[in-house]
Amino acid sequence: MIQAGLPTERIIPFMYVRAVTRDIMYYEPPKIGEMRGYYKLDKARSLVLQAVCLKSGMILLPEYDSAKNLTSDFLALVEEKHEMAAGADIYLIRRAAKQSDDLAHSVNFGCAALWHYSRCWPDISKAERFKLSAEQLNLAEPPAVTY
C-alpha cells in the first residue's frame, strides 16, 4: 500500500495477539531503530466480538446468496477450546482446513480500527439485549443495610 502511494499515516498496522489481561486493542510504540508502531489486537476476543455484532445486526453484510464467495469466509472460522491444567480454559479461533478466511480478518481489522478511532466499541449487552432484573442487580451490589 505504501508503494502504491498511500500515506503511512493512513495505514493502521495490526498484529494479532493473545492478550487476555489487556484491552482488546492497544498501541505498541516503535522500539529503538524501528520506524513505526502498530496496534496489537486480541484475535479470539475481536473475532468473537465481530461474530456477535454480525449475529445481532450491528455489522451488516450483503445478502449471503449475492456474495457467498466472499461471505463464506466467515463460516471458515472455527472455535477451538484448549483445557489448561491450571487456570481457565483457552479458546482459539482457527481457520477450517482448505477454506479462506481473508474477508473475515479484513472486516475484523476494519471494524477494530473504526471502533478504536471513534472511541465507540460495541456494547454487547445492547447487541444481545441483556437486561438485568432488580434482583440480579441486588446480588451484584446488595442494598445497604440500616440498623
C-alpha positions as CSV (number, residue, x, y, z in Angstrom):
1,M,0.0,0.0,0.0
2,I,2.9,2.3,0.8
3,Q,4.5,1.5,-2.6
4,A,1.2,2.3,-4.3
5,G,1.3,5.8,-2.7
6,L,-1.0,5.5,0.3
7,P,0.4,7.8,3.0
8,T,1.7,5.8,6.0
9,E,-0.4,7.8,8.4
10,R,-3.5,6.5,6.7
11,I,-2.4,2.8,7.3
12,I,-3.2,1.2,10.6
13,P,-0.9,-1.7,11.1
14,F,-2.2,-4.6,13.2
15,M,-0.8,-7.7,14.8
16,Y,-3.0,-10.4,16.2
17,V,-2.0,-11.4,19.7
18,R,-3.5,-13.3,22.7
19,A,-4.0,-10.5,25.3
20,V,-6.5,-11.8,27.8
21,T,-5.3,-9.4,30.6
22,R,-5.1,-6.3,28.4
23,D,-7.5,-4.2,26.4
24,I,-8.8,-5.9,23.3
25,M,-6.7,-3.5,21.2
26,Y,-3.7,-1.4,22.3
27,Y,-0.9,0.5,20.7
28,E,2.7,-0.8,20.7
29,P,5.1,2.2,20.1
30,P,8.1,1.7,17.9
31,K,11.2,0.3,19.6
32,I,14.6,1.8,19.1
33,G,15.6,1.5,15.4
34,E,12.0,0.9,14.2
35,M,10.2,3.4,12.1
36,R,6.6,2.7,13.1
37,G,4.5,1.5,15.9
38,Y,1.5,-0.8,15.5
39,Y,-1.7,-2.0,17.2
40,K,-2.0,-5.3,18.9
41,L,-5.4,-6.9,18.6
42,D,-6.6,-9.8,20.6
43,K,-7.5,-12.3,17.9
44,A,-10.0,-14.5,19.6
45,R,-11.8,-11.7,21.5
46,S,-12.1,-9.5,18.5
47,L,-13.4,-12.2,16.2
48,V,-16.0,-13.3,18.8
49,L,-17.0,-9.6,19.1
50,Q,-17.3,-9.4,15.3
51,A,-19.4,-12.6,15.3
52,V,-21.8,-11.2,17.9
53,C,-22.1,-7.9,16.0
54,L,-22.8,-9.8,12.8
55,K,-25.4,-12.0,14.5
56,S,-27.1,-9.0,16.2
57,G,-27.2,-6.9,13.0
58,M,-24.7,-4.3,14.3
59,I,-22.5,-5.2,11.3
60,L,-24.3,-5.7,8.0
61,L,-23.0,-7.7,5.0
62,P,-24.5,-8.2,1.6
63,E,-27.2,-10.9,1.3
64,Y,-25.5,-14.3,1.5
65,D,-26.6,-15.6,-1.9
66,S,-25.3,-12.4,-3.7
67,A,-21.8,-12.6,-2.1
68,K,-21.4,-16.1,-0.8
69,N,-18.0,-16.4,-2.5
70,L,-16.8,-13.7,0.0
71,T,-19.1,-14.0,3.0
72,S,-18.5,-17.8,3.3
73,D,-15.1,-16.7,4.7
74,F,-16.9,-16.0,8.0
75,L,-18.0,-19.6,8.1
76,A,-14.4,-20.8,7.8
77,L,-13.7,-19.6,11.4
78,V,-13.8,-22.4,14.0
79,E,-13.6,-22.0,17.8
80,E,-11.2,-24.4,19.4
81,K,-11.2,-25.0,23.2
82,H,-8.0,-25.9,25.0
83,E,-8.2,-27.1,28.6
84,M,-5.4,-25.9,30.8
85,A,-4.1,-27.9,33.7
86,A,-4.1,-24.7,35.8
87,G,-6.4,-21.8,35.3
88,A,-9.1,-21.0,32.8
89,D,-9.6,-22.8,29.5
90,I,-8.2,-21.1,26.4
91,Y,-10.4,-20.5,23.3
92,L,-8.7,-20.1,20.0
93,I,-10.2,-19.1,16.6
94,R,-8.8,-21.1,13.7
95,R,-9.5,-21.4,10.0
96,A,-11.1,-24.6,8.8
97,A,-8.8,-26.6,6.6
98,K,-8.6,-25.6,2.9
99,Q,-11.0,-22.7,3.4
100,S,-10.4,-19.0,3.1
101,D,-11.0,-16.6,6.0
102,D,-9.4,-13.5,4.5
103,L,-12.5,-11.4,4.3
104,A,-13.4,-12.2,8.0
105,H,-10.0,-10.8,9.1
106,S,-10.2,-7.8,6.8
107,V,-13.6,-6.9,8.3
108,N,-12.3,-7.5,11.8
109,F,-9.3,-5.1,11.3
110,G,-11.6,-2.5,9.7
111,C,-14.1,-2.7,12.5
112,A,-11.5,-2.6,15.2
113,A,-9.9,0.5,13.5
114,L,-13.3,2.3,13.2
115,W,-14.3,1.4,16.8
116,H,-10.9,2.5,18.2
117,Y,-10.7,5.8,16.4
118,S,-14.3,6.7,17.0
119,R,-13.9,5.6,20.7
120,C,-17.1,3.7,20.4
121,W,-16.7,0.0,20.8
122,P,-20.0,-2.0,20.6
123,D,-22.0,-2.6,23.7
124,I,-22.7,-6.3,23.6
125,S,-25.3,-6.0,26.3
126,K,-27.3,-3.9,23.8
127,A,-26.5,-6.1,20.9
128,E,-27.8,-9.2,22.7
129,R,-30.4,-7.2,24.6
130,F,-29.2,-8.2,28.0
131,K,-31.2,-6.7,30.8
132,L,-30.6,-7.5,34.5
133,S,-33.5,-7.6,36.8
134,A,-33.5,-5.6,40.1
135,E,-33.0,-8.9,41.9
136,Q,-29.9,-9.7,39.8
137,L,-28.5,-6.2,40.3
138,N,-29.0,-6.6,44.1
139,L,-27.0,-9.8,44.1
140,A,-24.1,-7.9,42.5
141,E,-24.4,-5.0,44.9
142,P,-26.8,-5.6,47.8
143,P,-28.5,-2.5,49.1
144,A,-27.1,-1.0,52.2
145,V,-28.5,-2.5,55.5
146,T,-29.6,0.0,58.0
147,Y,-30.0,-0.8,61.7
